[in-house]
Amino acid sequence: MKHAVVSLALGHGNNKILIRDIQLWNEDNTKETSHNKDESSKTNSTITINWNGKCLSYVSVKKLPLWIYDRDQLVPWRCYTGSSKTWSYFNIKLKRLNRALIAEIYPSKTDNNMLVLFYVDSDSIRCRLLCNKSKYEIDKIITNKAKKPQSPVNKKVQFNDTLSKLILTGLRLRDIPNTNPGFTKLYKITFQAAEFTHRDDVKRCNYQVPFETLQQTVETLLKLFTKT
Protein backbone atom coordinates (compact mmCIF):
# COMPACT_ATOMS: atom_id res chain seq x y z
CA MET A 1 0.00 0.00 0.00
CA LYS A 2 1.32 3.42 -0.91
CA HIS A 3 1.89 5.38 2.29
CA ALA A 4 2.97 8.77 0.93
CA VAL A 5 4.78 10.60 -1.87
CA VAL A 6 7.76 12.72 -0.83
CA SER A 7 9.52 15.69 -2.45
CA LEU A 8 12.98 16.49 -1.08
CA ALA A 9 14.82 19.80 -1.39
CA LEU A 10 18.55 19.66 -2.11
CA GLY A 11 20.82 22.64 -1.60
CA HIS A 12 19.93 26.23 -0.80
CA GLY A 13 19.03 29.46 -2.59
CA ASN A 14 19.68 29.47 -6.31
CA ASN A 15 21.21 25.99 -6.12
CA LYS A 16 18.06 24.49 -4.60
CA ILE A 17 16.74 21.47 -6.53
CA LEU A 18 13.72 19.28 -5.84
CA ILE A 19 13.82 15.48 -6.00
CA ARG A 20 10.20 14.53 -6.66
CA ASP A 21 7.98 11.45 -6.70
CA ILE A 22 9.67 9.43 -3.96
CA GLN A 23 6.89 6.92 -3.30
CA LEU A 24 6.90 5.24 0.11
CA TRP A 25 5.16 1.88 0.06
CA ASN A 26 4.19 0.14 3.28
CA GLU A 27 4.82 -3.61 3.20
CA ASP A 28 3.86 -4.24 6.83
CA ASN A 29 0.49 -5.97 6.51
CA THR A 30 0.72 -7.95 9.73
CA LYS A 31 -1.85 -5.80 11.50
CA GLU A 32 -4.35 -5.61 8.63
CA THR A 33 -7.35 -7.88 8.24
CA SER A 34 -8.63 -8.73 4.75
CA HIS A 35 -11.40 -6.18 5.23
CA ASN A 36 -8.93 -3.47 6.22
CA LYS A 37 -6.77 -4.29 3.23
CA ASP A 38 -9.71 -3.82 0.88
CA GLU A 39 -10.67 -0.54 2.50
CA SER A 40 -7.09 0.76 2.49
CA SER A 41 -6.75 -0.13 -1.19
CA LYS A 42 -9.88 1.85 -2.01
CA THR A 43 -8.63 4.80 0.02
CA ASN A 44 -5.16 4.59 -1.49
CA SER A 45 -6.54 4.62 -5.03
CA THR A 46 -8.25 7.97 -4.50
CA ILE A 47 -6.11 9.77 -1.91
CA THR A 48 -2.40 10.46 -2.08
CA ILE A 49 -0.58 11.89 0.92
CA ASN A 50 2.10 14.36 -0.17
CA TRP A 51 5.02 15.18 2.10
CA ASN A 52 7.76 17.75 1.67
CA GLY A 53 11.19 17.69 3.22
CA LYS A 54 14.86 18.55 2.93
CA CYS A 55 18.11 16.60 2.86
CA LEU A 56 20.26 17.03 5.95
CA SER A 57 23.35 14.89 5.51
CA TYR A 58 24.89 11.78 4.00
CA VAL A 59 26.00 9.15 6.49
CA SER A 60 27.33 5.62 6.70
CA VAL A 61 24.64 3.19 7.88
CA LYS A 62 27.29 1.09 9.63
CA LYS A 63 28.16 4.03 11.89
CA LEU A 64 24.58 4.64 13.06
CA PRO A 65 23.67 3.12 16.47
CA LEU A 66 20.64 0.81 16.59
CA TRP A 67 18.80 2.99 19.12
CA ILE A 68 18.53 5.74 16.54
CA TYR A 69 15.71 3.92 14.71
CA ASP A 70 12.01 4.28 15.59
CA ARG A 71 10.94 0.99 17.18
CA ASP A 72 7.27 1.56 16.29
CA GLN A 73 8.04 1.08 12.59
CA LEU A 74 8.24 -2.70 12.22
CA VAL A 75 9.07 -2.74 8.51
CA PRO A 76 10.82 0.06 6.58
CA TRP A 77 9.06 1.62 3.60
CA ARG A 78 10.16 0.49 0.16
CA CYS A 79 10.83 3.38 -2.23
CA TYR A 80 9.65 3.57 -5.83
CA THR A 81 9.63 6.41 -8.35
CA GLY A 82 8.47 7.18 -11.87
CA SER A 83 11.05 9.96 -12.21
CA SER A 84 14.28 9.18 -14.07
CA LYS A 85 15.93 12.13 -12.30
CA THR A 86 15.04 10.73 -8.87
CA TRP A 87 16.14 7.24 -9.87
CA SER A 88 19.51 8.59 -11.07
CA TYR A 89 19.95 10.56 -7.85
CA PHE A 90 19.44 7.54 -5.60
CA ASN A 91 21.43 5.27 -7.89
CA ILE A 92 24.49 7.55 -7.87
CA LYS A 93 24.30 9.18 -4.45
CA LEU A 94 23.36 6.10 -2.43
CA LYS A 95 24.00 2.88 -4.35
CA ARG A 96 27.25 3.70 -6.12
CA LEU A 97 28.74 5.79 -3.31
CA ASN A 98 27.58 3.25 -0.69
CA ARG A 99 26.02 5.62 1.82
CA ALA A 100 22.68 6.68 3.28
CA LEU A 101 20.78 9.97 3.49
CA ILE A 102 19.19 11.59 6.53
CA ALA A 103 16.25 13.84 5.66
CA GLU A 104 13.71 15.88 7.60
CA ILE A 105 10.08 15.47 6.52
CA TYR A 106 7.21 17.91 7.12
CA PRO A 107 4.00 15.80 7.03
CA SER A 108 1.63 18.75 7.57
CA LYS A 109 1.29 22.05 9.39
CA THR A 110 -0.14 20.32 12.45
CA ASP A 111 2.07 17.19 12.66
CA ASN A 112 5.55 17.16 14.09
CA ASN A 113 8.48 16.95 11.71
CA MET A 114 9.99 13.51 11.16
CA LEU A 115 13.56 12.38 10.62
CA VAL A 116 13.99 9.55 8.11
CA LEU A 117 16.86 7.56 6.65
CA PHE A 118 17.03 6.59 2.97
CA TYR A 119 19.39 3.66 2.40
CA VAL A 120 20.16 0.74 0.09
CA ASP A 121 18.93 -2.75 0.97
CA SER A 122 20.14 -5.27 -1.64
CA ASP A 123 18.93 -3.75 -4.92
CA SER A 124 16.13 -1.62 -3.47
CA ILE A 125 15.93 1.75 -1.72
CA ARG A 126 14.34 1.77 1.73
CA CYS A 127 13.15 4.55 4.02
CA ARG A 128 13.17 4.16 7.78
CA LEU A 129 11.86 6.41 10.52
CA LEU A 130 14.37 7.71 13.04
CA CYS A 131 13.49 8.25 16.67
CA ASN A 132 12.55 11.90 17.27
CA LYS A 133 13.78 11.57 20.86
CA SER A 134 17.26 11.06 19.47
CA LYS A 135 17.17 14.19 17.29
CA TYR A 136 19.83 15.80 19.48
CA GLU A 137 22.17 12.84 18.95
CA ILE A 138 21.45 12.87 15.19
CA ASP A 139 22.23 16.58 15.07
CA LYS A 140 25.56 15.83 16.76
CA ILE A 141 26.36 13.17 14.17
CA ILE A 142 25.60 15.60 11.34
CA THR A 143 27.46 18.48 13.02
CA ASN A 144 30.55 16.39 13.74
CA LYS A 145 30.53 15.14 10.18
CA ALA A 146 30.32 18.69 8.87
CA LYS A 147 33.24 19.81 11.04
CA LYS A 148 35.66 17.41 9.39
CA PRO A 149 37.38 19.41 6.65
CA GLN A 150 37.87 17.74 3.32
CA SER A 151 41.21 18.35 1.62
CA PRO A 152 41.29 19.85 -1.90
CA VAL A 153 42.83 16.61 -3.16
CA ASN A 154 39.92 14.54 -1.82
CA LYS A 155 37.39 16.98 -3.29
CA LYS A 156 39.02 16.71 -6.70
CA VAL A 157 39.03 12.91 -6.47
CA GLN A 158 35.34 12.92 -5.52
CA PHE A 159 34.52 15.33 -8.38
CA ASN A 160 36.37 13.14 -10.90
CA ASP A 161 34.78 9.98 -9.52
CA THR A 162 31.24 11.40 -9.73
CA LEU A 163 31.84 12.76 -13.23
CA SER A 164 33.25 9.43 -14.37
CA LYS A 165 30.27 7.47 -13.03
CA LEU A 166 27.80 9.85 -14.64
CA ILE A 167 29.48 9.43 -18.03
CA LEU A 168 29.63 5.64 -17.73
CA THR A 169 25.96 5.53 -16.73
CA GLY A 170 25.03 7.77 -19.67
CA LEU A 171 26.95 5.58 -22.13
CA ARG A 172 25.40 2.42 -20.72
CA LEU A 173 21.90 3.88 -21.08
CA ARG A 174 22.72 4.56 -24.75
CA ASP A 175 23.84 0.95 -25.28
CA ILE A 176 27.47 1.92 -25.88
CA PRO A 177 29.55 -0.81 -24.17
CA ASN A 178 33.24 -0.48 -23.35
CA THR A 179 33.92 -2.93 -26.19
CA ASN A 180 32.71 -0.33 -28.70
CA PRO A 181 35.67 0.99 -30.78
CA GLY A 182 34.72 4.61 -30.02
CA PHE A 183 33.99 4.10 -26.32
CA THR A 184 37.33 5.34 -24.94
CA LYS A 185 37.46 8.40 -27.20
CA LEU A 186 33.83 9.33 -26.39
CA TYR A 187 34.47 8.92 -22.66
CA LYS A 188 37.59 11.11 -22.75
CA ILE A 189 36.12 13.97 -24.78
CA THR A 190 32.99 14.01 -22.59
CA PHE A 191 35.10 14.08 -19.43
CA GLN A 192 37.33 16.87 -20.75
CA ALA A 193 34.38 18.90 -22.04
CA ALA A 194 32.58 18.63 -18.69
CA GLU A 195 35.74 19.72 -16.85
CA PHE A 196 36.10 22.69 -19.18
CA THR A 197 32.42 23.62 -18.79
CA HIS A 198 32.76 23.81 -15.00
CA ARG A 199 36.29 25.26 -14.85
CA ASP A 200 35.04 28.46 -13.16
CA ASP A 201 32.76 26.53 -10.78
CA VAL A 202 35.68 24.30 -9.79
CA LYS A 203 37.87 27.29 -8.94
CA ARG A 204 35.14 29.22 -7.14
CA CYS A 205 33.59 26.30 -5.22
CA ASN A 206 36.69 24.12 -4.83
CA TYR A 207 35.29 21.17 -6.84
CA GLN A 208 31.93 21.27 -5.03
CA VAL A 209 29.72 21.31 -8.13
CA PRO A 210 26.10 20.22 -7.43
CA PHE A 211 25.41 16.66 -8.57
CA GLU A 212 22.34 17.63 -10.57
CA THR A 213 24.27 20.37 -12.40
CA LEU A 214 27.03 17.95 -13.34
CA GLN A 215 24.49 15.35 -14.42
CA GLN A 216 22.76 17.86 -16.70
CA THR A 217 26.10 18.81 -18.27
CA VAL A 218 26.97 15.17 -19.00
CA GLU A 219 23.53 14.51 -20.52
CA THR A 220 23.81 17.59 -22.76
CA LEU A 221 27.28 16.60 -23.94
CA LEU A 222 26.34 12.98 -24.64
CA LYS A 223 23.26 14.06 -26.59
CA LEU A 224 25.52 16.31 -28.68
CA PHE A 225 28.28 13.75 -29.23
CA THR A 226 26.02 10.74 -29.84
CA LYS A 227 23.13 12.61 -31.53
CA THR A 228 20.61 10.91 -29.23
C-alpha positions in Angstrom: 0.0 0.0 0.0 1.3 3.4 -0.9 1.9 5.4 2.3 3.0 8.8 0.9 4.8 10.6 -1.9 7.8 12.7 -0.8 9.5 15.7 -2.5 13.0 16.5 -1.1 14.8 19.8 -1.4 18.5 19.7 -2.1 20.8 22.6 -1.6 19.9 26.2 -0.8 19.0 29.5 -2.6 19.7 29.5 -6.3 21.2 26.0 -6.1 18.1 24.5 -4.6 16.7 21.5 -6.5 13.7 19.3 -5.8 13.8 15.5 -6.0 10.2 14.5 -6.7 8.0 11.5 -6.7 9.7 9.4 -4.0 6.9 6.9 -3.3 6.9 5.2 0.1 5.2 1.9 0.1 4.2 0.1 3.3 4.8 -3.6 3.2 3.9 -4.2 6.8 0.5 -6.0 6.5 0.7 -7.9 9.7 -1.9 -5.8 11.5 -4.4 -5.6 8.6 -7.4 -7.9 8.2 -8.6 -8.7 4.8 -11.4 -6.2 5.2 -8.9 -3.5 6.2 -6.8 -4.3 3.2 -9.7 -3.8 0.9 -10.7 -0.5 2.5 -7.1 0.8 2.5 -6.7 -0.1 -1.2 -9.9 1.9 -2.0 -8.6 4.8 0.0 -5.2 4.6 -1.5 -6.5 4.6 -5.0 -8.3 8.0 -4.5 -6.1 9.8 -1.9 -2.4 10.5 -2.1 -0.6 11.9 0.9 2.1 14.4 -0.2 5.0 15.2 2.1 7.8 17.8 1.7 11.2 17.7 3.2 14.9 18.6 2.9 18.1 16.6 2.9 20.3 17.0 6.0 23.3 14.9 5.5 24.9 11.8 4.0 26.0 9.2 6.5 27.3 5.6 6.7 24.6 3.2 7.9 27.3 1.1 9.6 28.2 4.0 11.9 24.6 4.6 13.1 23.7 3.1 16.5 20.6 0.8 16.6 18.8 3.0 19.1 18.5 5.7 16.5 15.7 3.9 14.7 12.0 4.3 15.6 10.9 1.0 17.2 7.3 1.6 16.3 8.0 1.1 12.6 8.2 -2.7 12.2 9.1 -2.7 8.5 10.8 0.1 6.6 9.1 1.6 3.6 10.2 0.5 0.2 10.8 3.4 -2.2 9.6 3.6 -5.8 9.6 6.4 -8.3 8.5 7.2 -11.9 11.0 10.0 -12.2 14.3 9.2 -14.1 15.9 12.1 -12.3 15.0 10.7 -8.9 16.1 7.2 -9.9 19.5 8.6 -11.1 19.9 10.6 -7.8 19.4 7.5 -5.6 21.4 5.3 -7.9 24.5 7.6 -7.9 24.3 9.2 -4.4 23.4 6.1 -2.4 24.0 2.9 -4.4 27.2 3.7 -6.1 28.7 5.8 -3.3 27.6 3.2 -0.7 26.0 5.6 1.8 22.7 6.7 3.3 20.8 10.0 3.5 19.2 11.6 6.5 16.3 13.8 5.7 13.7 15.9 7.6 10.1 15.5 6.5 7.2 17.9 7.1 4.0 15.8 7.0 1.6 18.8 7.6 1.3 22.1 9.4 -0.1 20.3 12.4 2.1 17.2 12.7 5.6 17.2 14.1 8.5 16.9 11.7 10.0 13.5 11.2 13.6 12.4 10.6 14.0 9.5 8.1 16.9 7.6 6.6 17.0 6.6 3.0 19.4 3.7 2.4 20.2 0.7 0.1 18.9 -2.8 1.0 20.1 -5.3 -1.6 18.9 -3.8 -4.9 16.1 -1.6 -3.5 15.9 1.8 -1.7 14.3 1.8 1.7 13.2 4.6 4.0 13.2 4.2 7.8 11.9 6.4 10.5 14.4 7.7 13.0 13.5 8.3 16.7 12.6 11.9 17.3 13.8 11.6 20.9 17.3 11.1 19.5 17.2 14.2 17.3 19.8 15.8 19.5 22.2 12.8 19.0 21.4 12.9 15.2 22.2 16.6 15.1 25.6 15.8 16.8 26.4 13.2 14.2 25.6 15.6 11.3 27.5 18.5 13.0 30.6 16.4 13.7 30.5 15.1 10.2 30.3 18.7 8.9 33.2 19.8 11.0 35.7 17.4 9.4 37.4 19.4 6.7 37.9 17.7 3.3 41.2 18.3 1.6 41.3 19.8 -1.9 42.8 16.6 -3.2 39.9 14.5 -1.8 37.4 17.0 -3.3 39.0 16.7 -6.7 39.0 12.9 -6.5 35.3 12.9 -5.5 34.5 15.3 -8.4 36.4 13.1 -10.9 34.8 10.0 -9.5 31.2 11.4 -9.7 31.8 12.8 -13.2 33.3 9.4 -14.4 30.3 7.5 -13.0 27.8 9.9 -14.6 29.5 9.4 -18.0 29.6 5.6 -17.7 26.0 5.5 -16.7 25.0 7.8 -19.7 27.0 5.6 -22.1 25.4 2.4 -20.7 21.9 3.9 -21.1 22.7 4.6 -24.7 23.8 1.0 -25.3 27.5 1.9 -25.9 29.6 -0.8 -24.2 33.2 -0.5 -23.3 33.9 -2.9 -26.2 32.7 -0.3 -28.7 35.7 1.0 -30.8 34.7 4.6 -30.0 34.0 4.1 -26.3 37.3 5.3 -24.9 37.5 8.4 -27.2 33.8 9.3 -26.4 34.5 8.9 -22.7 37.6 11.1 -22.7 36.1 14.0 -24.8 33.0 14.0 -22.6 35.1 14.1 -19.4 37.3 16.9 -20.7 34.4 18.9 -22.0 32.6 18.6 -18.7 35.7 19.7 -16.8 36.1 22.7 -19.2 32.4 23.6 -18.8 32.8 23.8 -15.0 36.3 25.3 -14.8 35.0 28.5 -13.2 32.8 26.5 -10.8 35.7 24.3 -9.8 37.9 27.3 -8.9 35.1 29.2 -7.1 33.6 26.3 -5.2 36.7 24.1 -4.8 35.3 21.2 -6.8 31.9 21.3 -5.0 29.7 21.3 -8.1 26.1 20.2 -7.4 25.4 16.7 -8.6 22.3 17.6 -10.6 24.3 20.4 -12.4 27.0 18.0 -13.3 24.5 15.4 -14.4 22.8 17.9 -16.7 26.1 18.8 -18.3 27.0 15.2 -19.0 23.5 14.5 -20.5 23.8 17.6 -22.8 27.3 16.6 -23.9 26.3 13.0 -24.6 23.3 14.1 -26.6 25.5 16.3 -28.7 28.3 13.7 -29.2 26.0 10.7 -29.8 23.1 12.6 -31.5 20.6 10.9 -29.2 
